[in-house]
Each structure stands twice: as structure tokens, then as C-alpha cells.
């Protein structure tokens, strides 16, 4: 018989009691749990991009160059991305809830220290510590959402997760610009530190406990993956800084690649690796990961370059810049539930590919706009809305695809997925630092288009995966 009961809201739909026999966590699921987990995601996204708009204020206050000041942005993303896989394993081993609690405590302390930072090196160090704390959120939250709410609600929970990311992107730039104008850039950290404490308390009170499970850590694979990713992204970040010798940058890059190759070799032979390499190249996980990385590259480059263009070339105020940039993440947040619904009823892979096409086209048009010193507010907002729509169309299908893949049951694999996402973000910020000082804005945004094209091409690589979820076992670390 058709269910004729009235629907009373999206949040309530997550509170529907599951059928008997489901995991105990799922029986205790409700909107409070969902909102708390999404709150951690929201905070991590906000603290990631909240300094983009007041970056010039920070560099002027600390007496450093703009290219050096970009380290305030890239150091957070670099450590965040490099620590993802290991933090995913920590969540599996010691419990995702406890991992989130510890990370929120560390985040609060690091934000207080950043507010008191007397110099750029101290601020960069505290931003790196914030990135380390935030590294636990994405794999732990994604894993808990998949476990607590189950495959039947996966598209909805991943769309809610994507919406939290979009809202965080929306709040961050205008919040940073507004607080910097009203009370100085240090007020940003003073305002966000109590939010971390509130989320910590909420996690303790409402999120169901998970004890984790005994799983040995394959140290050679874990160290080579984490250190290799860190060195490779450090090399990319160091490229625009003339104080870093070219030979050192090349050495770091080569060492990073070597360590990642070592990870693949040692993990392929290990009995219980942190992530089994053959599952990384499985078509659903590979397509989702590369698309998410491409999307984050474009997003980060746009959110760093556009504020610099508006405040520098156009000379508009920091607060106005934040409001204009709001158009991009606002489109992400508004469209995320729609994309989730379309993914449930349609073909997620084609939604993802449509997003990559739209994203690449919008980035190219944005480059032509900035390269011709465009001053039309309406056109700029329209282009930012198009970029945001492209990101939204990629973000939900890629996240759902990663959690649905055979690797997606492993926290370390979800950590790798998010490592690639935020690695793309770090590379996007580094790309801006390399190209923007030379004033070639067409090249800058055309580079984003090229990355979107790479994601689109990879989305067709390999056979189409089975539509069935893999929920009964966790093959990500078994020999199978």
C-alpha cells in the first residue's frame, strides 16, 4: 500500500527508525546526531577558507609579502591532506567518535594560539596544527554517516554532507572579511574557538559511541603514504617561493614520488595494508577520487584568486569582496540537496560529468573576464554561481561513489579520498601563487579548466561499476 503519511521535513527523515536487525548505531540515529556531525564538517570547511579574503590584511599586519602569506592558507590544507589516510585509520582503530572529540579539542587550542601569533612562522605553524586536527573530520564523519544511516539513505546523507561543505564555503569568506574589517583578523580565531568547544560537548552528549576495532597498522605503508603526500605537496607549495632553492623543491618532489611508489609496492605485498592498492584503482573509487580532486583544485584556485583580483586589481573593500565571493559557495549549498535527489533517481556518473563540463567552462569564462579587467558585478556573480553549480554537481556523486565503493568501508580509504580532495585544494592554492604574481589571469583560470578536463576524461576510464553497494564486509584491507 502506498504510504500516505505526510512528510515533515528533511531532518525528520533521518530520524525514521530502521528495521530490526540493523546496527545499534543506526537505531539511535536522529537529526541531533546528523547536525552534530555536519557541524564538525562545517567548522572544518569554515576554518579552511576563512582567511582567504583578509589575506592582504594578515600580510600587512605581519610585514610579509603576499606570496609568503599564501602559506597561511596552504599550510593548513597541506597538513590536512597529508594526514587524512592515517587519521582515517586512527578513527577505525580507536573509534571515530573519540577521534572527533580529540580533534575538536586540539582545534580549539590551535585557534587560540593562532589568535595570539606574533609572527608569520607561528601563525603558519598553528594553521598546520589546525589542519592536523581537521584531518580527522572528513573520514570519520563520512564513515559514521555511512554506518549510522545505511545505504538506503546514502545519497541524502552525502548531499547533507555536501551542503555542509557548501555552507562552510559560503560562511567562511564573508565572515573572514567582516570580522577583519570590524575587529582585525585575529578576531576570526577568537570567534571560532568557542564553536569548536560547543561541538565537542555536543559530540560527547549526542553522537553514539563506537569502540573501534583492533586492526594492526602497516607502518611501512602508512609512513610512506603520509610522508610521500606531504613532501609532494610541500614541493608544489614551495615552487612560487623564491627563497626556496630550486634543487630543494625538486628533491622534495622526487622523494615524495619515490615514497608513494614505495607505498604501492609494500602495500601490494602486505597481508594487512592500510589500504590495498588494487582497490584504489577500482573504477568507482578512482573516478570519484580524481573528480573530487579536480573539483577542489578549481574551487580553491577560484576562492584564492578572485578575492585577490577584486581587492587588488579592482580595489574594492574586503567586506564587499566577501559578499561577492559568497555567490559561489551559496550555489553549492543550495544545490546540494537537489543533486542528492537527482543522484538517487538518476545516473550519478552523468551528473558528475555534467558538473565537470560546467566547471571547466565557467573557469575558462572567468579567466576571460578577469583577463580583460572585467568590472561588471552581475557578470562576476553569474560566473561564480556557475562555478558553484559545477562544484555541487561533482561533490555529492563523488562522495557517494567513494563510500559505495569496495574501499569505502575503510576509514583509511575514505581518508585517502579526502587526501586527494584537499591535495587538489593545496595544488590549486599553489597554482595561484605561481601564476597570479605574473598577472596572467587567463592562464590561471585556463589551468583550472585543464584540471576539470582531466577529471572528465578519468570518469570514463575502466568498466562501469556494479550499482550494488558493498556493505557486508570491509575488503579494503583484506587479501580477498
NORWO-V341803 format. One record per backbone hydrogen bond with DSSP energy under -0.5 kcal/mol. CO is the residue of the C=O (numbers start at 1). NH is the residue of the N-H. If there is no record, write none. Layout:
# NORWO-V341803
CO/NH + CO/NH
This chain:
# NORWO-V341803
2/4 + 9/13 + 10/14 + 11/14 + 12/15 + 13/16 + 19/22 + 23/26 + 23/27 + 24/28 + 25/28 + 26/29 + 30/34 + 31/35 + 32/36 + 33/37 + 34/38 + 35/39 + 36/40 + 37/41 + 38/42 + 39/43 + 40/44 + 41/45 + 42/46 + 43/47 + 44/48 + 45/49 + 46/50 + 49/52 + 52/55 + 53/56 + 54/58 + 55/59 + 56/60 + 57/61 + 58/62 + 59/63 + 59/64 + 65/69 + 66/70 + 68/71 + 69/72 + 70/73 + 70/74 + 71/75 + 73/77 + 74/78 + 75/79 + 76/80 + 77/81 + 78/82 + 79/83 + 81/84 + 83/87 + 84/88 + 85/89 + 86/90 + 87/91 + 88/92 + 89/93 + 90/94 + 91/95 + 92/213 + 95/99 + 96/100 + 97/101 + 98/102 + 99/103 + 100/104 + 101/105 + 102/106 + 103/107 + 104/108 + 105/109 + 106/110 + 107/111 + 108/112 + 109/113 + 110/114 + 111/115 + 112/116 + 114/117 + 119/123 + 120/124 + 121/125 + 122/126 + 123/127 + 124/128 + 125/129 + 126/130 + 127/131 + 128/132 + 129/133 + 130/134 + 131/135 + 133/136 + 134/137 + 134/138 + 135/139 + 136/140 + 137/141 + 138/142 + 139/143 + 140/144 + 141/145 + 142/146 + 143/147 + 144/148 + 145/149 + 146/150 + 150/153 + 151/154 + 153/157 + 154/158 + 155/159 + 156/160 + 157/161 + 158/162 + 159/163 + 160/164 + 161/165 + 162/166 + 163/167 + 164/168 + 165/169 + 166/170 + 167/171 + 168/172 + 169/173 + 170/174 + 171/175 + 172/176 + 173/177 + 174/178 + 175/179 + 176/180 + 177/181 + 178/182 + 179/183 + 179/184 + 180/184 + 184/187 + 185/188 + 185/189 + 186/189 + 186/190 + 187/191 + 188/192 + 189/193 + 190/194 + 191/195 + 192/196 + 193/197 + 194/198 + 195/199 + 196/200 + 197/201 + 198/202 + 199/203 + 200/204 + 201/205 + 202/206 + 202/207 + 203/207 + 216/218 + 217/219 + 218/222 + 219/223 + 220/224 + 221/225 + 222/226 + 223/227 + 224/228 + 225/229 + 226/230 + 227/231 + 228/232 + 229/233 + 230/234 + 231/235 + 232/236 + 233/237 + 234/238 + 235/239 + 238/241 + 240/242 + 241/244 + 243/245 + 245/249 + 246/250 + 247/251 + 248/252 + 249/253 + 250/254 + 251/255 + 252/256 + 253/257 + 254/258 + 255/259 + 256/260 + 257/261 + 258/262 + 259/263 + 260/264 + 261/265 + 262/266 + 263/267 + 264/268 + 265/269 + 266/270 + 275/277 + 276/279 + 276/280 + 277/280 + 277/281 + 279/282 + 282/286 + 283/287 + 284/288 + 285/289 + 286/290 + 287/291 + 288/292 + 289/293 + 290/294 + 291/295 + 292/296 + 293/297 + 294/298 + 295/299 + 296/300 + 297/301 + 298/302 + 299/303 + 300/304 + 301/305 + 302/306 + 304/308 + 305/309 + 306/310 + 307/311 + 308/312 + 308/313 + 309/313 + 309/314 + 310/316 + 317/321 + 318/322 + 319/323 + 320/324 + 321/325 + 322/326 + 324/327 + 325/328 + 325/329 + 326/330 + 327/331 + 328/332 + 329/333 + 330/334 + 331/335 + 332/336 + 333/337 + 334/338 + 335/339 + 336/340 + 337/341 + 338/342 + 339/343 + 340/344 + 341/345 + 342/346 + 346/348 + 347/350 + 347/351 + 348/352 + 349/353 + 350/354 + 351/355 + 352/356 + 353/357 + 354/358 + 355/359 + 356/360 + 357/361 + 358/362 + 359/363 + 360/364 + 361/365 + 362/366 + 363/367 + 364/368 + 365/369 + 366/370 + 367/371 + 368/372 + 369/374 + 370/373 + 375/377 + 376/380 + 377/381 + 378/382 + 379/383 + 380/384 + 381/385 + 382/386 + 383/387 + 384/388 + 385/389 + 386/390 + 387/391 + 388/392 + 389/393 + 390/394 + 391/394 + 391/395 + 392/396 + 394/398 + 395/399 + 396/400 + 397/401 + 398/402 + 399/403 + 400/404 + 401/405 + 404/470 + 405/408 + 406/409 + 407/410 + 410/414 + 411/415 + 412/416 + 413/417 + 414/418 + 415/419 + 416/420 + 417/421 + 418/422 + 419/423 + 420/424 + 421/425 + 422/426 + 423/427 + 424/428 + 425/429 + 426/430 + 427/431 + 428/432 + 429/433 + 430/434 + 431/435 + 432/436 + 435/438 + 435/440 + 436/439 + 439/441 + 440/444 + 441/445 + 442/446 + 443/447 + 444/448 + 445/449 + 446/450 + 447/451 + 448/452 + 449/453 + 450/454 + 451/455 + 452/456 + 453/457 + 454/458 + 455/459 + 457/460 + 458/461 + 469/471 + 473/475 + 474/477 + 475/478 + 476/276
